[in-house]
Amino acid sequence: IYILVNFQHPEDRNQAWFPKVIVILGLTLSELSILMLPLDVGNRAACSQEVSLSNCNLALPMRELWYTVYLLLSLLVFIVIPLTIFYYEADSDKSLLGRWC
């Protein structure tokens, strides 16, 4: 949040909250995708070598977690961020409904 507040334009202070939330969500998902790699490695080492990962009760469902993170990143990059840019760059004199139509 400090990076967002420090590098924002002075005219955007206390305005444009939706794009700021999307920026924070994007940074959080990026950090999550990076930090999932050590989690995956630690998850594989959670059980002994004799027990398969599908039978281990301590293991997290990493495949589903990876798919979820990749799906959220794809939606963010291809749908949410472009719509947010168009919303942010729209004429500020129009109403909220007028910006989307």
C-alpha positions as CSV (number, residue, x, y, z in Angstrom):
1,I,0.0,0.0,0.0
2,Y,2.9,2.3,0.7
3,I,4.2,2.0,-2.9
4,L,0.7,2.9,-4.2
5,V,0.3,5.9,-2.0
6,N,3.9,7.1,-2.5
7,F,3.9,7.0,-6.3
8,Q,0.3,8.1,-7.0
9,H,-0.4,11.3,-8.9
10,P,-1.3,14.2,-6.6
11,E,-4.6,14.7,-8.5
12,D,-5.6,11.1,-7.7
13,R,-5.5,11.6,-3.9
14,N,-8.8,10.3,-2.4
15,Q,-10.1,9.5,-5.8
16,A,-10.1,6.5,-8.2
17,W,-10.4,3.8,-5.5
18,F,-11.4,1.0,-7.8
19,P,-8.2,1.1,-9.9
20,K,-6.2,1.3,-6.6
21,V,-7.9,-1.8,-5.3
22,I,-7.1,-3.6,-8.6
23,V,-3.4,-2.6,-8.3
24,I,-3.2,-4.0,-4.8
25,L,-5.0,-7.2,-5.9
26,G,-2.6,-7.6,-8.8
27,L,0.5,-7.1,-6.6
28,T,-0.9,-9.5,-4.1
29,L,-1.6,-12.2,-6.7
30,S,1.9,-11.7,-8.1
31,E,3.4,-12.2,-4.7
32,L,1.2,-15.2,-4.1
33,S,2.3,-16.9,-7.3
34,I,6.0,-16.4,-6.3
35,L,5.5,-17.6,-2.8
36,M,3.6,-20.8,-3.9
37,L,6.8,-22.3,-5.2
38,P,8.4,-22.8,-1.8
39,L,5.0,-23.9,-0.5
40,D,4.8,-26.6,-3.2
41,V,8.3,-27.8,-2.3
42,G,7.5,-27.9,1.4
43,N,4.3,-29.7,0.7
44,R,6.0,-32.4,-1.2
45,A,8.4,-33.0,1.8
46,A,5.5,-33.1,4.3
47,C,5.1,-36.9,4.1
48,S,7.7,-39.6,4.1
49,Q,8.9,-41.2,0.9
50,E,6.9,-44.4,1.3
51,V,3.5,-42.5,1.3
52,S,2.2,-41.1,-2.0
53,L,1.0,-37.5,-2.0
54,S,-2.6,-38.6,-2.8
55,N,-2.7,-40.6,0.5
56,C,-1.0,-38.0,2.7
57,N,-3.3,-36.2,5.0
58,L,-0.9,-33.4,5.7
59,A,-0.5,-32.3,2.0
60,L,-2.3,-29.4,0.6
61,P,-4.1,-29.7,-2.8
62,M,-1.4,-27.9,-4.6
63,R,-2.7,-28.7,-8.1
64,E,-6.0,-27.0,-7.4
65,L,-4.2,-24.1,-5.7
66,W,-1.9,-23.6,-8.8
67,Y,-4.9,-23.7,-11.1
68,T,-6.8,-21.2,-9.0
69,V,-3.9,-18.7,-8.9
70,Y,-3.3,-19.1,-12.7
71,L,-7.0,-18.6,-13.4
72,L,-7.2,-15.5,-11.2
73,L,-4.1,-14.1,-12.8
74,S,-5.5,-14.7,-16.3
75,L,-8.8,-13.1,-15.4
76,L,-7.0,-10.1,-13.9
77,V,-4.6,-9.6,-16.9
78,F,-7.1,-10.2,-19.7
79,I,-10.4,-8.9,-18.3
80,V,-10.2,-6.9,-15.1
81,I,-7.1,-4.7,-15.8
82,P,-8.2,-3.6,-19.3
83,L,-11.7,-2.7,-18.1
84,T,-10.2,-0.8,-15.2
85,I,-8.0,1.2,-17.5
86,F,-11.0,2.1,-19.7
87,Y,-12.9,3.0,-16.6
88,Y,-10.1,5.2,-15.2
89,E,-9.5,6.9,-18.5
90,A,-13.2,7.6,-19.2
91,D,-14.5,11.1,-18.9
92,S,-14.9,12.0,-15.3
93,D,-17.9,14.3,-16.0
94,K,-20.1,11.3,-16.8
95,S,-21.9,9.2,-14.3
96,L,-20.8,5.7,-13.3
97,L,-23.4,4.2,-15.7
98,G,-22.4,6.6,-18.4
99,R,-18.8,5.5,-18.2
100,W,-19.7,1.8,-18.8
101,C,-22.1,2.4,-21.7
